[in-house]
Amino acid sequence: MFDYLVVGAGFAGSTIAERLAAQAGKTVLICDKRPHIGGNAYDHYDDAGVLVHKYGPHIFHTNSRDVFEYLSRFTAWRPYQHRVRAWVDGQLLPIPINLDTVNGLYGTKFTSFELEGFFASVAEPVAQVKTSEDVIVSKVGRELYEKFFRNYTRKQWGLDPSELDASVTSRVPVRTNRDDRYFTDTYQVMPLHGYTRMFERMLAHPNIKILLNTDYHEIEGVIPYREVIFTGPVDEFFDYRFGRLPYRSLEFRFETLNVPVAQPAPVINYPNDNPYTRVTEFKYLSGQEHPKTTLVYEYARAEGDPYYPVPQPQNAALYRRYQELAEATPGVYFLGRLGTYKYYNMDQVVAQALTLYSKMAGVSRRESVTVHP
Ligand SMILES: Cc1cc2nc3c(=O)[nH]c(=O)nc-3n(C[C@H](O)[C@H](O)[C@H](O)COP(=O)(O)OP(=O)(O)OC[C@H]3O[C@@H](n4cnc5c(N)ncnc54)[C@H](O)[C@@H]3O)c2cc1C
């Protein structure tokens, strides 16, 4: 009899499994329906020998010292500051929008101070910022919104920004200086030997058994365990009783080229009519030296693996019904991006798992990241 069955071997499942085994001394069976651990952060060497992320580029960044220190037990890091360019009007311009973006686009020579004045002159007053469109037009006006955000968001979500929650575009700042980093978090690093190696170390504890290519439903009621931690889609767990929670999916097209470097930035966004949303060149992220390079093109899709919970008020209301049901279901804990239907980054999922663990084990959050026994 296992103490816990953990469903899903991504960041959520691997963190809670590691803590339960290593700190609380519990026995854990972790299953995943995919043929590998790591969830969406899984990386591997492709046929050409280039390290790629199978489910799209994953860049680690966090302000949480706890999360950084916790993961540092399982990996060394390489410093990496992420930069993105957008292909707009025949130019590659920095995104998030900054001083160089505007000067490059309009051929102006604004100073930071003048750019503030420019934004103030083009920004549209919005009484209450509710949608993703409101967020941007109230900061930088309609023209920049249309050039950099509107089509990108429409492609990514299949919805106009005016139909989407403010949370989607408020993740992208607007700057008046020349800082062209995508993130400004305290810790911006990539696992030195890749994510999969890190997950292998997290799950290497003798109390943890791993079962891949195995859907939860195949072992439910067959293998004995006391409690379940479910990191798959919460609506799936309850057989879609209240209907399906909508997710946005992606299709990835990988391309290997016979050159060491193919594009001038790690990621290029295409906020225009191209069928793909963005193209990533992995070697920038990994720092790998190799005579060839691999790119991934991302195409947003309505059908496919569930990647992004769709942030709209009606979906939040539907999730609340599942959440109530989840809370009333004894012996099952829900965790992670799919288990709690929330657009979390990797570090947020680790933090969520550490918090759940601290509650389950009756220890403080700080104690939850210190190792004994
Ligand atoms: C394209 C893309 C890019 C991203 N980029 C970043 C980034 O740059 N930085 C960042 O911090 N975050 C990024 N994220 C978010 C990141 O992927 C998530 O925060 C993280 O993967 C969530 O971990 P998780 O364990 O909750 O879910 P997942 O990684 O999705 O793991 C859940 C696992 O559960 C398994 N599962 C589901 N149902 C079942 C079942 N019934 N039975 C068995 N197994 C099941 C799945 O196969 C999966 O492996 C990105 C996400 C995507 C899609």
The ligand as an SDF file (V2000), in Angstrom:
LIG
                    3D

 53 58  0  0  0  0  0  0  0  0999 V2000
    4.3760   26.6530  -24.3530 C   0  0  0  0  0  0  0  0  0  0  0  0
    4.5480   26.9000  -22.8790 C   0  0  0  0  0  0  0  0  0  0  0  0
    5.5880   27.6940  -22.4700 C   0  0  0  0  0  0  0  0  0  0  0  0
    5.7760   27.9310  -21.1220 C   0  0  0  0  0  0  0  0  0  0  0  0
    6.8180   28.7200  -20.7590 N   0  0  0  0  0  0  0  0  0  0  0  0
    7.0620   28.9320  -19.4510 C   0  0  0  0  0  0  0  0  0  0  0  0
    8.1780   29.7180  -19.0580 C   0  0  0  0  0  0  0  0  0  0  0  0
    8.9430   30.2030  -19.8950 O   0  0  0  0  0  0  0  0  0  0  0  0
    8.3890   29.9080  -17.7310 N   0  0  0  0  0  0  0  0  0  0  0  0
    7.5550   29.3720  -16.7680 C   0  0  0  0  0  0  0  0  0  0  0  0
    7.8260   29.5600  -15.5770 O   0  0  0  0  0  0  0  0  0  0  0  0
    6.4800   28.6300  -17.1210 N   0  0  0  0  0  0  0  0  0  0  0  0
    6.2180   28.3910  -18.4320 C   0  0  0  0  0  0  0  0  0  0  0  0
    5.1370   27.6230  -18.8000 N   0  0  0  0  0  0  0  0  0  0  0  0
    4.2770   27.0780  -17.7470 C   0  0  0  0  0  0  0  0  0  0  0  0
    4.7630   25.7420  -17.2340 C   0  0  0  0  0  0  0  0  0  0  0  0
    4.7090   24.7870  -18.2750 O   0  0  0  0  0  0  0  0  0  0  0  0
    3.8540   25.3150  -16.0840 C   0  0  0  0  0  0  0  0  0  0  0  0
    3.8970   26.2440  -15.0490 O   0  0  0  0  0  0  0  0  0  0  0  0
    4.2440   23.9700  -15.4960 C   0  0  0  0  0  0  0  0  0  0  0  0
    4.4860   23.0140  -16.4900 O   0  0  0  0  0  0  0  0  0  0  0  0
    3.1080   23.4900  -14.6180 C   0  0  0  0  0  0  0  0  0  0  0  0
    3.4760   22.2790  -14.0080 O   0  0  0  0  0  0  0  0  0  0  0  0
    2.3400   21.2650  -13.6260 P   0  0  0  0  0  0  0  0  0  0  0  0
    3.0230   20.1440  -12.9150 O   0  0  0  0  0  0  0  0  0  0  0  0
    1.2250   21.9580  -12.9390 O   0  0  0  0  0  0  0  0  0  0  0  0
    1.7090   20.7740  -15.0230 O   0  0  0  0  0  0  0  0  0  0  0  0
    2.3180   19.9300  -16.2230 P   0  0  0  0  0  0  0  0  0  0  0  0
    3.7260   20.2630  -16.4820 O   0  0  0  0  0  0  0  0  0  0  0  0
    1.3210   20.0710  -17.3290 O   0  0  0  0  0  0  0  0  0  0  0  0
    2.2640   18.4230  -15.6850 O   0  0  0  0  0  0  0  0  0  0  0  0
    1.0620   17.7140  -15.5330 C   0  0  0  0  0  0  0  0  0  0  0  0
    1.3330   16.2760  -15.9020 C   0  0  0  0  0  0  0  0  0  0  0  0
    0.1580   15.4960  -15.5670 O   0  0  0  0  0  0  0  0  0  0  0  0
    0.0330   14.4870  -16.5340 C   0  0  0  0  0  0  0  0  0  0  0  0
   -1.3640   14.0480  -16.5320 N   0  0  0  0  0  0  0  0  0  0  0  0
   -2.4710   14.7700  -16.8070 C   0  0  0  0  0  0  0  0  0  0  0  0
   -3.5770   13.9920  -16.6790 N   0  0  0  0  0  0  0  0  0  0  0  0
   -3.1540   12.7610  -16.3310 C   0  0  0  0  0  0  0  0  0  0  0  0
   -3.8150   11.5250  -16.0740 C   0  0  0  0  0  0  0  0  0  0  0  0
   -5.1560   11.3930  -16.1500 N   0  0  0  0  0  0  0  0  0  0  0  0
   -3.0710   10.4390  -15.7360 N   0  0  0  0  0  0  0  0  0  0  0  0
   -1.6950   10.5260  -15.6650 C   0  0  0  0  0  0  0  0  0  0  0  0
   -1.0270   11.6680  -15.9060 N   0  0  0  0  0  0  0  0  0  0  0  0
   -1.7350   12.7780  -16.2290 C   0  0  0  0  0  0  0  0  0  0  0  0
    0.4430   15.1640  -17.8350 C   0  0  0  0  0  0  0  0  0  0  0  0
    0.8510   14.1970  -18.7950 O   0  0  0  0  0  0  0  0  0  0  0  0
    1.5830   16.0620  -17.3740 C   0  0  0  0  0  0  0  0  0  0  0  0
    2.8550   15.4530  -17.5770 O   0  0  0  0  0  0  0  0  0  0  0  0
    4.8860   27.3870  -20.1490 C   0  0  0  0  0  0  0  0  0  0  0  0
    3.8390   26.5830  -20.5700 C   0  0  0  0  0  0  0  0  0  0  0  0
    3.6600   26.3390  -21.9280 C   0  0  0  0  0  0  0  0  0  0  0  0
    2.5040   25.4810  -22.3740 C   0  0  0  0  0  0  0  0  0  0  0  0
  1  2  1  0
  2  3  1  0
  2 52  2  0
  3  4  2  0
  4  5  1  0
  4 50  1  0
  5  6  2  0
  6  7  1  0
  6 13  1  0
  7  8  2  0
  7  9  1  0
  9 10  1  0
 10 11  2  0
 10 12  1  0
 12 13  2  0
 13 14  1  0
 14 15  1  0
 14 50  1  0
 15 16  1  0
 16 17  1  0
 16 18  1  0
 18 19  1  0
 18 20  1  0
 20 21  1  0
 20 22  1  0
 22 23  1  0
 23 24  1  0
 24 25  2  0
 24 26  1  0
 24 27  1  0
 27 28  1  0
 28 29  2  0
 28 30  1  0
 28 31  1  0
 31 32  1  0
 32 33  1  0
 33 34  1  0
 33 48  1  0
 34 35  1  0
 35 36  1  0
 35 46  1  0
 36 37  1  0
 36 45  1  0
 37 38  2  0
 38 39  1  0
 39 40  1  0
 39 45  2  0
 40 41  1  0
 40 42  2  0
 42 43  1  0
 43 44  2  0
 44 45  1  0
 46 47  1  0
 46 48  1  0
 48 49  1  0
 50 51  2  0
 51 52  1  0
 52 53  1  0
M  END
$$$$
